[in-house]
Amino acid sequence: MDIKSAIIETGGKQHRVKAGDCILVERLSVAVGDSTIIDKVLLIETDDVSVGYPYLGKAGVKATIIEHLLGKKVRAFKMRRRKKSRAQGVFATR
């Protein structure tokens, strides 16, 4: 049984993955270099296609965390009109 691809859900997004793929997902609570099993598998494509409703029961995708990244900086700016009141905050998204 040779698995060609799978569709998984992590971080509220769906990703199509194959063996050996490197994808960017939301931060998982796993240390760098450790492996985890993503069990929210929506579809597995082999010679035929298995579709879950909504997820496949006993399917999982093994993933290894390569690194944790910070996203680009987001600048939040609030200005109230005619009051000379301003607030600015800068933070990096994860």
PDB file of N, CA, C and O in Angstrom:
ATOM      1  N   MET A   1       0.859  -1.180   0.000  1.00  0.00           N
ATOM      2  CA  MET A   1       0.000   0.000   0.000  1.00  0.00           C
ATOM      3  C   MET A   1       0.895   1.230   0.000  1.00  0.00           C
ATOM      4  O   MET A   1       1.438   1.608   1.038  1.00  0.00           O
ATOM      5  N   ASP A   2       1.046   1.839  -1.137  1.00  0.00           N
ATOM      6  CA  ASP A   2       1.912   2.992  -1.301  1.00  0.00           C
ATOM      7  C   ASP A   2       1.067   4.266  -1.223  1.00  0.00           C
ATOM      8  O   ASP A   2       0.209   4.500  -2.073  1.00  0.00           O
ATOM      9  N   ILE A   3       1.316   5.089  -0.196  1.00  0.00           N
ATOM     10  CA  ILE A   3       0.550   6.322  -0.020  1.00  0.00           C
ATOM     11  C   ILE A   3       1.174   7.414  -0.878  1.00  0.00           C
ATOM     12  O   ILE A   3       2.352   7.736  -0.722  1.00  0.00           O
ATOM     13  N   LYS A   4       0.383   7.983  -1.785  1.00  0.00           N
ATOM     14  CA  LYS A   4       0.873   9.033  -2.667  1.00  0.00           C
ATOM     15  C   LYS A   4       0.823  10.395  -1.992  1.00  0.00           C
ATOM     16  O   LYS A   4       1.800  11.143  -2.032  1.00  0.00           O
ATOM     17  N   SER A   5      -0.308  10.724  -1.369  1.00  0.00           N
ATOM     18  CA  SER A   5      -0.440  12.006  -0.683  1.00  0.00           C
ATOM     19  C   SER A   5      -1.553  11.911   0.343  1.00  0.00           C
ATOM     20  O   SER A   5      -2.332  10.958   0.363  1.00  0.00           O
ATOM     21  N   ALA A   6      -1.605  12.929   1.198  1.00  0.00           N
ATOM     22  CA  ALA A   6      -2.645  13.005   2.222  1.00  0.00           C
ATOM     23  C   ALA A   6      -2.991  14.467   2.440  1.00  0.00           C
ATOM     24  O   ALA A   6      -2.171  15.352   2.195  1.00  0.00           O
ATOM     25  N   ILE A   7      -4.198  14.713   2.895  1.00  0.00           N
ATOM     26  CA  ILE A   7      -4.605  16.059   3.275  1.00  0.00           C
ATOM     27  C   ILE A   7      -4.808  16.042   4.780  1.00  0.00           C
ATOM     28  O   ILE A   7      -5.608  15.266   5.303  1.00  0.00           O
ATOM     29  N   ILE A   8      -4.062  16.919   5.482  1.00  0.00           N
ATOM     30  CA  ILE A   8      -4.133  16.992   6.939  1.00  0.00           C
ATOM     31  C   ILE A   8      -4.642  18.371   7.341  1.00  0.00           C
ATOM     32  O   ILE A   8      -4.623  19.317   6.554  1.00  0.00           O
ATOM     33  N   GLU A   9      -5.094  18.455   8.577  1.00  0.00           N
ATOM     34  CA  GLU A   9      -5.535  19.732   9.128  1.00  0.00           C
ATOM     35  C   GLU A   9      -4.729  20.012  10.385  1.00  0.00           C
ATOM     36  O   GLU A   9      -4.684  19.189  11.299  1.00  0.00           O
ATOM     37  N   THR A  10      -4.091  21.179  10.427  1.00  0.00           N
ATOM     38  CA  THR A  10      -3.369  21.612  11.614  1.00  0.00           C
ATOM     39  C   THR A  10      -3.373  23.133  11.657  1.00  0.00           C
ATOM     40  O   THR A  10      -3.161  23.790  10.638  1.00  0.00           O
ATOM     41  N   GLY A  11      -3.611  23.679  12.817  1.00  0.00           N
ATOM     42  CA  GLY A  11      -3.645  25.130  12.964  1.00  0.00           C
ATOM     43  C   GLY A  11      -4.814  25.782  12.256  1.00  0.00           C
ATOM     44  O   GLY A  11      -4.738  26.958  11.901  1.00  0.00           O
ATOM     45  N   GLY A  12      -5.896  25.042  12.041  1.00  0.00           N
ATOM     46  CA  GLY A  12      -7.053  25.593  11.364  1.00  0.00           C
ATOM     47  C   GLY A  12      -6.905  25.664   9.851  1.00  0.00           C
ATOM     48  O   GLY A  12      -7.766  26.223   9.172  1.00  0.00           O
ATOM     49  N   LYS A  13      -5.837  25.111   9.323  1.00  0.00           N
ATOM     50  CA  LYS A  13      -5.602  25.125   7.874  1.00  0.00           C
ATOM     51  C   LYS A  13      -5.430  23.694   7.374  1.00  0.00           C
ATOM     52  O   LYS A  13      -5.047  22.801   8.129  1.00  0.00           O
ATOM     53  N   GLN A  14      -5.716  23.495   6.098  1.00  0.00           N
ATOM     54  CA  GLN A  14      -5.563  22.191   5.488  1.00  0.00           C
ATOM     55  C   GLN A  14      -4.350  22.200   4.567  1.00  0.00           C
ATOM     56  O   GLN A  14      -4.138  23.153   3.817  1.00  0.00           O
ATOM     57  N   HIS A  15      -3.560  21.140   4.626  1.00  0.00           N
ATOM     58  CA  HIS A  15      -2.338  21.037   3.830  1.00  0.00           C
ATOM     59  C   HIS A  15      -2.327  19.692   3.109  1.00  0.00           C
ATOM     60  O   HIS A  15      -2.684  18.661   3.679  1.00  0.00           O
ATOM     61  N   ARG A  16      -1.908  19.727   1.839  1.00  0.00           N
ATOM     62  CA  ARG A  16      -1.700  18.489   1.089  1.00  0.00           C
ATOM     63  C   ARG A  16      -0.228  18.131   1.233  1.00  0.00           C
ATOM     64  O   ARG A  16       0.637  18.933   0.880  1.00  0.00           O
ATOM     65  N   VAL A  17       0.073  16.937   1.747  1.00  0.00           N
ATOM     66  CA  VAL A  17       1.447  16.534   2.025  1.00  0.00           C
ATOM     67  C   VAL A  17       1.761  15.209   1.336  1.00  0.00           C
ATOM     68  O   VAL A  17       0.883  14.384   1.083  1.00  0.00           O
ATOM     69  N   LYS A  18       3.038  15.044   1.045  1.00  0.00           N
ATOM     70  CA  LYS A  18       3.572  13.784   0.523  1.00  0.00           C
ATOM     71  C   LYS A  18       4.729  13.383   1.422  1.00  0.00           C
ATOM     72  O   LYS A  18       5.137  14.159   2.286  1.00  0.00           O
ATOM     73  N   ALA A  19       5.253  12.205   1.237  1.00  0.00           N
ATOM     74  CA  ALA A  19       6.394  11.748   2.032  1.00  0.00           C
ATOM     75  C   ALA A  19       7.602  12.630   1.720  1.00  0.00           C
ATOM     76  O   ALA A  19       7.946  12.827   0.555  1.00  0.00           O
ATOM     77  N   GLY A  20       8.241  13.157   2.755  1.00  0.00           N
ATOM     78  CA  GLY A  20       9.427  13.979   2.585  1.00  0.00           C
ATOM     79  C   GLY A  20       9.148  15.459   2.400  1.00  0.00           C
ATOM     80  O   GLY A  20      10.092  16.240   2.276  1.00  0.00           O
ATOM     81  N   ASP A  21       7.866  15.885   2.376  1.00  0.00           N
ATOM     82  CA  ASP A  21       7.541  17.297   2.206  1.00  0.00           C
ATOM     83  C   ASP A  21       7.904  18.104   3.442  1.00  0.00           C
ATOM     84  O   ASP A  21       7.892  17.587   4.559  1.00  0.00           O
ATOM     85  N   CYS A  22       8.225  19.369   3.233  1.00  0.00           N
ATOM     86  CA  CYS A  22       8.500  20.314   4.307  1.00  0.00           C
ATOM     87  C   CYS A  22       7.476  21.436   4.192  1.00  0.00           C
ATOM     88  O   CYS A  22       7.477  22.172   3.205  1.00  0.00           O
ATOM     89  N   ILE A  23       6.596  21.577   5.194  1.00  0.00           N
ATOM     90  CA  ILE A  23       5.548  22.589   5.130  1.00  0.00           C
ATOM     91  C   ILE A  23       5.655  23.508   6.335  1.00  0.00           C
ATOM     92  O   ILE A  23       6.253  23.148   7.348  1.00  0.00           O
ATOM     93  N   LEU A  24       5.074  24.692   6.223  1.00  0.00           N
ATOM     94  CA  LEU A  24       5.066  25.685   7.282  1.00  0.00           C
ATOM     95  C   LEU A  24       3.682  25.695   7.917  1.00  0.00           C
ATOM     96  O   LEU A  24       2.692  25.990   7.247  1.00  0.00           O
ATOM     97  N   VAL A  25       3.609  25.373   9.212  1.00  0.00           N
ATOM     98  CA  VAL A  25       2.335  25.320   9.923  1.00  0.00           C
ATOM     99  C   VAL A  25       2.416  26.219  11.147  1.00  0.00           C
ATOM    100  O   VAL A  25       3.481  26.735  11.485  1.00  0.00           O
ATOM    101  N   GLU A  26       1.278  26.399  11.805  1.00  0.00           N
ATOM    102  CA  GLU A  26       1.247  27.151  13.055  1.00  0.00           C
ATOM    103  C   GLU A  26       2.082  26.402  14.096  1.00  0.00           C
ATOM    104  O   GLU A  26       2.287  25.193  13.984  1.00  0.00           O
ATOM    105  N   ARG A  27       2.558  27.128  15.104  1.00  0.00           N
ATOM    106  CA  ARG A  27       3.451  26.551  16.104  1.00  0.00           C
ATOM    107  C   ARG A  27       2.785  25.409  16.864  1.00  0.00           C
ATOM    108  O   ARG A  27       1.659  25.534  17.347  1.00  0.00           O
ATOM    109  N   LEU A  28       3.504  24.298  16.958  1.00  0.00           N
ATOM    110  CA  LEU A  28       3.059  23.139  17.725  1.00  0.00           C
ATOM    111  C   LEU A  28       3.836  23.098  19.033  1.00  0.00           C
ATOM    112  O   LEU A  28       4.961  23.591  19.103  1.00  0.00           O
ATOM    113  N   SER A  29       3.248  22.518  20.062  1.00  0.00           N
ATOM    114  CA  SER A  29       3.898  22.478  21.374  1.00  0.00           C
ATOM    115  C   SER A  29       4.822  21.266  21.481  1.00  0.00           C
ATOM    116  O   SER A  29       4.685  20.442  22.386  1.00  0.00           O
ATOM    117  N   VAL A  30       5.756  21.173  20.550  1.00  0.00           N
ATOM    118  CA  VAL A  30       6.729  20.083  20.494  1.00  0.00           C
ATOM    119  C   VAL A  30       8.100  20.714  20.308  1.00  0.00           C
ATOM    120  O   VAL A  30       8.239  21.686  19.566  1.00  0.00           O
ATOM    121  N   ALA A  31       9.108  20.173  20.971  1.00  0.00           N
ATOM    122  CA  ALA A  31      10.462  20.721  20.876  1.00  0.00           C
ATOM    123  C   ALA A  31      11.053  20.460  19.490  1.00  0.00           C
ATOM    124  O   ALA A  31      10.636  19.550  18.774  1.00  0.00           O
ATOM    125  N   VAL A  32      12.033  21.285  19.140  1.00  0.00           N
ATOM    126  CA  VAL A  32      12.710  21.145  17.847  1.00  0.00           C
ATOM    127  C   VAL A  32      13.445  19.807  17.801  1.00  0.00           C
ATOM    128  O   VAL A  32      14.150  19.445  18.743  1.00  0.00           O
ATOM    129  N   GLY A  33      13.276  19.085  16.711  1.00  0.00           N
ATOM    130  CA  GLY A  33      13.914  17.783  16.545  1.00  0.00           C
ATOM    131  C   GLY A  33      13.041  16.615  16.968  1.00  0.00           C
ATOM    132  O   GLY A  33      13.335  15.469  16.627  1.00  0.00           O
ATOM    133  N   ASP A  34      11.967  16.887  17.707  1.00  0.00           N
ATOM    134  CA  ASP A  34      11.066  15.818  18.140  1.00  0.00           C
ATOM    135  C   ASP A  34      10.041  15.519  17.048  1.00  0.00           C
ATOM    136  O   ASP A  34       9.809  16.329  16.151  1.00  0.00           O
ATOM    137  N   SER A  35       9.442  14.350  17.144  1.00  0.00           N
ATOM    138  CA  SER A  35       8.406  13.943  16.187  1.00  0.00           C
ATOM    139  C   SER A  35       7.050  13.980  16.858  1.00  0.00           C
ATOM    140  O   SER A  35       6.944  13.837  18.076  1.00  0.00           O
ATOM    141  N   THR A  36       6.027  14.172  16.067  1.00  0.00           N
ATOM    142  CA  THR A  36       4.654  14.160  16.547  1.00  0.00           C
ATOM    143  C   THR A  36       3.779  13.493  15.492  1.00  0.00           C
ATOM    144  O   THR A  36       4.147  13.425  14.320  1.00  0.00           O
ATOM    145  N   ILE A  37       2.636  13.010  15.914  1.00  0.00           N
ATOM    146  CA  ILE A  37       1.678  12.401  15.005  1.00  0.00           C
ATOM    147  C   ILE A  37       0.510  13.370  14.831  1.00  0.00           C
ATOM    148  O   ILE A  37      -0.133  13.756  15.807  1.00  0.00           O
ATOM    149  N   ILE A  38       0.240  13.757  13.597  1.00  0.00           N
ATOM    150  CA  ILE A  38      -0.920  14.604  13.295  1.00  0.00           C
ATOM    151  C   ILE A  38      -2.046  13.660  12.916  1.00  0.00           C
ATOM    152  O   ILE A  38      -1.991  12.991  11.884  1.00  0.00           O
ATOM    153  N   ASP A  39      -3.075  13.611  13.765  1.00  0.00           N
ATOM    154  CA  ASP A  39      -4.129  12.614  13.566  1.00  0.00           C
ATOM    155  C   ASP A  39      -5.365  13.166  12.862  1.00  0.00           C
ATOM    156  O   ASP A  39      -6.313  12.418  12.622  1.00  0.00           O
ATOM    157  N   LYS A  40      -5.379  14.443  12.529  1.00  0.00           N
ATOM    158  CA  LYS A  40      -6.506  15.007  11.789  1.00  0.00           C
ATOM    159  C   LYS A  40      -6.241  14.850  10.293  1.00  0.00           C
ATOM    160  O   LYS A  40      -5.830  15.793   9.616  1.00  0.00           O
ATOM    161  N   VAL A  41      -6.482  13.652   9.799  1.00  0.00           N
ATOM    162  CA  VAL A  41      -6.255  13.329   8.389  1.00  0.00           C
ATOM    163  C   VAL A  41      -7.613  13.313   7.690  1.00  0.00           C
ATOM    164  O   VAL A  41      -8.510  12.563   8.074  1.00  0.00           O
ATOM    165  N   LEU A  42      -7.751  14.144   6.668  1.00  0.00           N
ATOM    166  CA  LEU A  42      -9.017  14.261   5.952  1.00  0.00           C
ATOM    167  C   LEU A  42      -9.107  13.299   4.772  1.00  0.00           C
ATOM    168  O   LEU A  42     -10.184  12.801   4.447  1.00  0.00           O
ATOM    169  N   LEU A  43      -7.961  13.044   4.132  1.00  0.00           N
ATOM    170  CA  LEU A  43      -7.974  12.240   2.917  1.00  0.00           C
ATOM    171  C   LEU A  43      -6.630  11.552   2.756  1.00  0.00           C
ATOM    172  O   LEU A  43      -5.590  12.151   3.028  1.00  0.00           O
ATOM    173  N   ILE A  44      -6.641  10.303   2.318  1.00  0.00           N
ATOM    174  CA  ILE A  44      -5.418   9.588   1.975  1.00  0.00           C
ATOM    175  C   ILE A  44      -5.582   9.060   0.556  1.00  0.00           C
ATOM    176  O   ILE A  44      -6.576   8.411   0.229  1.00  0.00           O
ATOM    177  N   GLU A  45      -4.580   9.352  -0.288  1.00  0.00           N
ATOM    178  CA  GLU A  45      -4.623   8.918  -1.676  1.00  0.00           C
ATOM    179  C   GLU A  45      -3.592   7.809  -1.888  1.00  0.00           C
ATOM    180  O   GLU A  45      -2.387   8.049  -1.811  1.00  0.00           O
ATOM    181  N   THR A  46      -4.064   6.622  -2.149  1.00  0.00           N
ATOM    182  CA  THR A  46      -3.210   5.489  -2.539  1.00  0.00           C
ATOM    183  C   THR A  46      -3.609   5.142  -3.979  1.00  0.00           C
ATOM    184  O   THR A  46      -3.827   6.043  -4.789  1.00  0.00           O
ATOM    185  N   ASP A  47      -3.706   3.877  -4.298  1.00  0.00           N
ATOM    186  CA  ASP A  47      -4.253   3.517  -5.606  1.00  0.00           C
ATOM    187  C   ASP A  47      -5.714   3.940  -5.704  1.00  0.00           C
ATOM    188  O   ASP A  47      -6.200   4.280  -6.783  1.00  0.00           O
ATOM    189  N   ASP A  48      -6.406   3.917  -4.572  1.00  0.00           N
ATOM    190  CA  ASP A  48      -7.751   4.480  -4.493  1.00  0.00           C
ATOM    191  C   ASP A  48      -7.732   5.600  -3.452  1.00  0.00           C
ATOM    192  O   ASP A  48      -6.690   5.852  -2.847  1.00  0.00           O
ATOM    193  N   VAL A  49      -8.838   6.262  -3.235  1.00  0.00           N
ATOM    194  CA  VAL A  49      -8.913   7.421  -2.344  1.00  0.00           C
ATOM    195  C   VAL A  49      -9.781   7.084  -1.141  1.00  0.00           C
ATOM    196  O   VAL A  49     -10.888   6.568  -1.292  1.00  0.00           O
ATOM    197  N   SER A  50      -9.268   7.380   0.069  1.00  0.00           N
ATOM    198  CA  SER A  50     -10.040   7.210   1.301  1.00  0.00           C
ATOM    199  C   SER A  50     -10.362   8.590   1.851  1.00  0.00           C
ATOM    200  O   SER A  50      -9.460   9.387   2.112  1.00  0.00           O
ATOM    201  N   VAL A  51     -11.643   8.870   2.025  1.00  0.00           N
ATOM    202  CA  VAL A  51     -12.090  10.174   2.497  1.00  0.00           C
ATOM    203  C   VAL A  51     -12.751   9.990   3.847  1.00  0.00           C
ATOM    204  O   VAL A  51     -13.577   9.094   4.023  1.00  0.00           O
ATOM    205  N   GLY A  52     -12.389  10.840   4.808  1.00  0.00           N
ATOM    206  CA  GLY A  52     -12.989  10.781   6.126  1.00  0.00           C
ATOM    207  C   GLY A  52     -14.199  11.686   6.221  1.00  0.00           C
ATOM    208  O   GLY A  52     -14.408  12.566   5.387  1.00  0.00           O
ATOM    209  N   TYR A  53     -14.986  11.453   7.247  1.00  0.00           N
ATOM    210  CA  TYR A  53     -16.178  12.272   7.449  1.00  0.00           C
ATOM    211  C   TYR A  53     -16.253  12.682   8.902  1.00  0.00           C
ATOM    212  O   TYR A  53     -16.959  11.980   9.626  1.00  0.00           O
ATOM    213  N   PRO A  54     -15.633  13.706   9.427  1.00  0.00           N
ATOM    214  CA  PRO A  54     -14.718  14.612   8.735  1.00  0.00           C
ATOM    215  C   PRO A  54     -13.285  14.090   8.696  1.00  0.00           C
ATOM    216  O   PRO A  54     -12.516  14.482   7.818  1.00  0.00           O
ATOM    217  N   TYR A  55     -12.904  13.200   9.645  1.00  0.00           N
ATOM    218  CA  TYR A  55     -11.517  12.707   9.681  1.00  0.00           C
ATOM    219  C   TYR A  55     -11.512  11.193   9.508  1.00  0.00           C
ATOM    220  O   TYR A  55     -12.504  10.516   9.778  1.00  0.00           O
ATOM    221  N   LEU A  56     -10.374  10.679   9.051  1.00  0.00           N
ATOM    222  CA  LEU A  56     -10.200   9.231   8.976  1.00  0.00           C
ATOM    223  C   LEU A  56      -9.897   8.708  10.378  1.00  0.00           C
ATOM    224  O   LEU A  56      -9.140   9.327  11.126  1.00  0.00           O
ATOM    225  N   GLY A  57     -10.482   7.585  10.728  1.00  0.00           N
ATOM    226  CA  GLY A  57     -10.406   7.085  12.093  1.00  0.00           C
ATOM    227  C   GLY A  57      -9.021   6.709  12.577  1.00  0.00           C
ATOM    228  O   GLY A  57      -8.553   7.278  13.564  1.00  0.00           O
ATOM    229  N   LYS A  58      -8.352   5.784  11.931  1.00  0.00           N
ATOM    230  CA  LYS A  58      -7.084   5.264  12.442  1.00  0.00           C
ATOM    231  C   LYS A  58      -5.902   5.695  11.581  1.00  0.00           C
ATOM    232  O   LYS A  58      -4.947   4.936  11.414  1.00  0.00           O
ATOM    233  N   ALA A  59      -5.959   6.886  11.043  1.00  0.00           N
ATOM    234  CA  ALA A  59      -4.874   7.375  10.192  1.00  0.00           C
ATOM    235  C   ALA A  59      -4.121   8.481  10.929  1.00  0.00           C
ATOM    236  O   ALA A  59      -4.696   9.195  11.752  1.00  0.00           O
ATOM    237  N   GLY A  60      -2.848   8.613  10.629  1.00  0.00           N
ATOM    238  CA  GLY A  60      -2.020   9.657  11.214  1.00  0.00           C
ATOM    239  C   GLY A  60      -0.831   9.933  10.323  1.00  0.00           C
ATOM    240  O   GLY A  60      -0.396   9.067   9.565  1.00  0.00           O
ATOM    241  N   VAL A  61      -0.310  11.138  10.414  1.00  0.00           N
ATOM    242  CA  VAL A  61       0.859  11.534   9.643  1.00  0.00           C
ATOM    243  C   VAL A  61       1.960  11.877  10.635  1.00  0.00           C
ATOM    244  O   VAL A  61       1.751  12.687  11.537  1.00  0.00           O
ATOM    245  N   LYS A  62       3.137  11.265  10.476  1.00  0.00           N
ATOM    246  CA  LYS A  62       4.255  11.522  11.365  1.00  0.00           C
ATOM    247  C   LYS A  62       5.011  12.745  10.857  1.00  0.00           C
ATOM    248  O   LYS A  62       5.387  12.814   9.687  1.00  0.00           O
ATOM    249  N   ALA A  63       5.229  13.712  11.756  1.00  0.00           N
ATOM    250  CA  ALA A  63       5.915  14.949  11.389  1.00  0.00           C
ATOM    251  C   ALA A  63       7.062  15.197  12.356  1.00  0.00           C
ATOM    252  O   ALA A  63       6.950  14.906  13.547  1.00  0.00           O
ATOM    253  N   THR A  64       8.160  15.733  11.848  1.00  0.00           N
ATOM    254  CA  THR A  64       9.311  16.108  12.657  1.00  0.00           C
ATOM    255  C   THR A  64       9.458  17.617  12.607  1.00  0.00           C
ATOM    256  O   THR A  64       9.426  18.214  11.531  1.00  0.00           O
ATOM    257  N   ILE A  65       9.621  18.239  13.780  1.00  0.00           N
ATOM    258  CA  ILE A  65       9.752  19.688  13.865  1.00  0.00           C
ATOM    259  C   ILE A  65      11.189  20.068  13.512  1.00  0.00           C
ATOM    260  O   ILE A  65      12.129  19.623  14.171  1.00  0.00           O
ATOM    261  N   ILE A  66      11.360  20.883  12.482  1.00  0.00           N
ATOM    262  CA  ILE A  66      12.694  21.296  12.047  1.00  0.00           C
ATOM    263  C   ILE A  66      13.134  22.543  12.808  1.00  0.00           C
ATOM    264  O   ILE A  66      14.246  22.585  13.333  1.00  0.00           O
ATOM    265  N   GLU A  67      12.267  23.568  12.873  1.00  0.00           N
ATOM    266  CA  GLU A  67      12.582  24.777  13.632  1.00  0.00           C
ATOM    267  C   GLU A  67      11.307  25.549  13.904  1.00  0.00           C
ATOM    268  O   GLU A  67      10.300  25.366  13.221  1.00  0.00           O
ATOM    269  N   HIS A  68      11.356  26.422  14.919  1.00  0.00           N
ATOM    270  CA  HIS A  68      10.263  27.332  15.230  1.00  0.00           C
ATOM    271  C   HIS A  68      10.636  28.702  14.684  1.00  0.00           C
ATOM    272  O   HIS A  68      11.733  29.202  14.932  1.00  0.00           O
ATOM    273  N   LEU A  69       9.722  29.301  13.945  1.00  0.00           N
ATOM    274  CA  LEU A  69       9.979  30.600  13.340  1.00  0.00           C
ATOM    275  C   LEU A  69       9.062  31.657  13.930  1.00  0.00           C
ATOM    276  O   LEU A  69       7.976  31.348  14.421  1.00  0.00           O
ATOM    277  N   LEU A  70       9.508  32.915  13.877  1.00  0.00           N
ATOM    278  CA  LEU A  70       8.646  34.043  14.188  1.00  0.00           C
ATOM    279  C   LEU A  70       8.191  34.654  12.877  1.00  0.00           C
ATOM    280  O   LEU A  70       8.955  34.717  11.914  1.00  0.00           O
ATOM    281  N   GLY A  71       6.950  35.101  12.843  1.00  0.00           N
ATOM    282  CA  GLY A  71       6.435  35.748  11.644  1.00  0.00           C
ATOM    283  C   GLY A  71       6.936  37.173  11.548  1.00  0.00           C
ATOM    284  O   GLY A  71       7.703  37.626  12.398  1.00  0.00           O
ATOM    285  N   LYS A  72       6.508  37.880  10.521  1.00  0.00           N
ATOM    286  CA  LYS A  72       6.950  39.255  10.377  1.00  0.00           C
ATOM    287  C   LYS A  72       6.247  40.141  11.397  1.00  0.00           C
ATOM    288  O   LYS A  72       5.187  39.789  11.914  1.00  0.00           O
ATOM    289  N   LYS A  73       6.842  41.284  11.677  1.00  0.00           N
ATOM    290  CA  LYS A  73       6.300  42.164  12.700  1.00  0.00           C
ATOM    291  C   LYS A  73       4.995  42.797  12.237  1.00  0.00           C
ATOM    292  O   LYS A  73       4.843  43.180  11.077  1.00  0.00           O
ATOM    293  N   VAL A  74       4.069  42.894  13.165  1.00  0.00           N
ATOM    294  CA  VAL A  74       2.776  43.500  12.890  1.00  0.00           C
ATOM    295  C   VAL A  74       2.699  44.785  13.702  1.00  0.00           C
ATOM    296  O   VAL A  74       2.980  44.801  14.900  1.00  0.00           O
ATOM    297  N   ARG A  75       2.319  45.845  13.037  1.00  0.00           N
ATOM    298  CA  ARG A  75       2.237  47.143  13.714  1.00  0.00           C
ATOM    299  C   ARG A  75       0.764  47.473  13.928  1.00  0.00           C
ATOM    300  O   ARG A  75       0.006  47.615  12.968  1.00  0.00           O
ATOM    301  N   ALA A  76       0.363  47.595  15.194  1.00  0.00           N
ATOM    302  CA  ALA A  76      -1.004  47.954  15.540  1.00  0.00           C
ATOM    303  C   ALA A  76      -1.015  49.439  15.892  1.00  0.00           C
ATOM    304  O   ALA A  76      -0.258  49.873  16.760  1.00  0.00           O
ATOM    305  N   PHE A  77      -1.858  50.214  15.233  1.00  0.00           N
ATOM    306  CA  PHE A  77      -1.874  51.654  15.435  1.00  0.00           C
ATOM    307  C   PHE A  77      -3.310  52.083  15.641  1.00  0.00           C
ATOM    308  O   PHE A  77      -4.177  51.818  14.808  1.00  0.00           O
ATOM    309  N   LYS A  78      -3.558  52.756  16.768  1.00  0.00           N
ATOM    310  CA  LYS A  78      -4.886  53.271  17.049  1.00  0.00           C
ATOM    311  C   LYS A  78      -4.788  54.784  17.147  1.00  0.00           C
ATOM    312  O   LYS A  78      -3.914  55.316  17.831  1.00  0.00           O
ATOM    313  N   MET A  79      -5.681  55.463  16.469  1.00  0.00           N
ATOM    314  CA  MET A  79      -5.708  56.918  16.549  1.00  0.00           C
ATOM    315  C   MET A  79      -7.156  57.350  16.668  1.00  0.00           C
ATOM    316  O   MET A  79      -7.998  56.976  15.852  1.00  0.00           O
ATOM    317  N   ARG A  80      -7.437  58.138  17.689  1.00  0.00           N
ATOM    318  CA  ARG A  80      -8.783  58.640  17.896  1.00  0.00           C
ATOM    319  C   ARG A  80      -8.865  60.041  17.308  1.00  0.00           C
ATOM    320  O   ARG A  80      -8.034  60.898  17.606  1.00  0.00           O
ATOM    321  N   ARG A  81      -9.846  60.261  16.493  1.00  0.00           N
ATOM    322  CA  ARG A  81      -9.907  61.534  15.783  1.00  0.00           C
ATOM    323  C   ARG A  81     -10.204  62.698  16.715  1.00  0.00           C
ATOM    324  O   ARG A  81     -10.984  62.568  17.659  1.00  0.00           O
ATOM    325  N   ARG A  82      -9.594  63.806  16.449  1.00  0.00           N
ATOM    326  CA  ARG A  82      -9.770  65.088  17.144  1.00  0.00           C
ATOM    327  C   ARG A  82      -9.464  65.023  18.629  1.00  0.00           C
ATOM    328  O   ARG A  82      -9.967  65.853  19.387  1.00  0.00           O
ATOM    329  N   LYS A  83      -8.667  64.077  19.067  1.00  0.00           N
ATOM    330  CA  LYS A  83      -8.365  64.001  20.491  1.00  0.00           C
ATOM    331  C   LYS A  83      -6.865  64.043  20.759  1.00  0.00           C
ATOM    332  O   LYS A  83      -6.453  64.110  21.916  1.00  0.00           O
ATOM    333  N   LYS A  84      -6.040  64.004  19.710  1.00  0.00           N
ATOM    334  CA  LYS A  84      -4.586  63.951  19.841  1.00  0.00           C
ATOM    335  C   LYS A  84      -4.164  62.777  20.722  1.00  0.00           C
ATOM    336  O   LYS A  84      -3.245  62.888  21.534  1.00  0.00           O
ATOM    337  N   SER A  85      -4.848  61.662  20.545  1.00  0.00           N
ATOM    338  CA  SER A  85      -4.558  60.458  21.313  1.00  0.00           C
ATOM    339  C   SER A  85      -4.120  59.373  20.345  1.00  0.00           C
ATOM    340  O   SER A  85      -4.848  59.033  19.412  1.00  0.00           O
ATOM    341  N   ARG A  86      -2.934  58.834  20.568  1.00  0.00           N
ATOM    342  CA  ARG A  86      -2.405  57.796  19.694  1.00  0.00           C
ATOM    343  C   ARG A  86      -1.822  56.668  20.536  1.00  0.00           C
ATOM    344  O   ARG A  86      -1.324  56.890  21.639  1.00  0.00           O
ATOM    345  N   ALA A  87      -1.893  55.477  20.007  1.00  0.00           N
ATOM    346  CA  ALA A  87      -1.265  54.322  20.661  1.00  0.00           C
ATOM    347  C   ALA A  87      -0.684  53.439  19.570  1.00  0.00           C
ATOM    348  O   ALA A  87      -1.328  53.174  18.555  1.00  0.00           O
ATOM    349  N   GLN A  88       0.532  52.993  19.794  1.00  0.00           N
ATOM    350  CA  GLN A  88       1.186  52.157  18.799  1.00  0.00           C
ATOM    351  C   GLN A  88       1.867  50.998  19.517  1.00  0.00           C
ATOM    352  O   GLN A  88       2.573  51.191  20.507  1.00  0.00           O
ATOM    353  N   GLY A  89       1.648  49.815  19.012  1.00  0.00           N
ATOM    354  CA  GLY A  89       2.297  48.630  19.568  1.00  0.00           C
ATOM    355  C   GLY A  89       2.873  47.790  18.448  1.00  0.00           C
ATOM    356  O   GLY A  89       2.262  47.667  17.387  1.00  0.00           O
ATOM    357  N   VAL A  90       4.035  47.215  18.668  1.00  0.00           N
ATOM    358  CA  VAL A  90       4.681  46.372  17.662  1.00  0.00           C
ATOM    359  C   VAL A  90       4.953  45.025  18.305  1.00  0.00           C
ATOM    360  O   VAL A  90       5.487  44.956  19.412  1.00  0.00           O
ATOM    361  N   PHE A  91       4.589  43.957  17.615  1.00  0.00           N
ATOM    362  CA  PHE A  91       4.852  42.621  18.131  1.00  0.00           C
ATOM    363  C   PHE A  91       5.037  41.678  16.961  1.00  0.00           C
ATOM    364  O   PHE A  91       4.596  41.955  15.846  1.00  0.00           O
ATOM    365  N   ALA A  92       5.687  40.574  17.224  1.00  0.00           N
ATOM    366  CA  ALA A  92       5.911  39.562  16.189  1.00  0.00           C
ATOM    367  C   ALA A  92       4.911  38.445  16.369  1.00  0.00           C
ATOM    368  O   ALA A  92       4.726  37.944  17.478  1.00  0.00           O
ATOM    369  N   THR A  93       4.273  38.056  15.302  1.00  0.00           N
ATOM    370  CA  THR A  93       3.300  36.980  15.376  1.00  0.00           C
ATOM    371  C   THR A  93       4.000  35.636  15.395  1.00  0.00           C
ATOM    372  O   THR A  93       5.138  35.518  14.939  1.00  0.00           O
ATOM    373  N   ARG A  94       3.340  34.640  15.909  1.00  0.00           N
ATOM    374  CA  ARG A  94       3.903  33.297  15.962  1.00  0.00           C
ATOM    375  C   ARG A  94       3.130  32.397  15.059  1.00  0.00           C
ATOM    376  O   ARG A  94       3.442  31.211  14.955  1.00  0.00           O
TER     377      ARG A  94
END
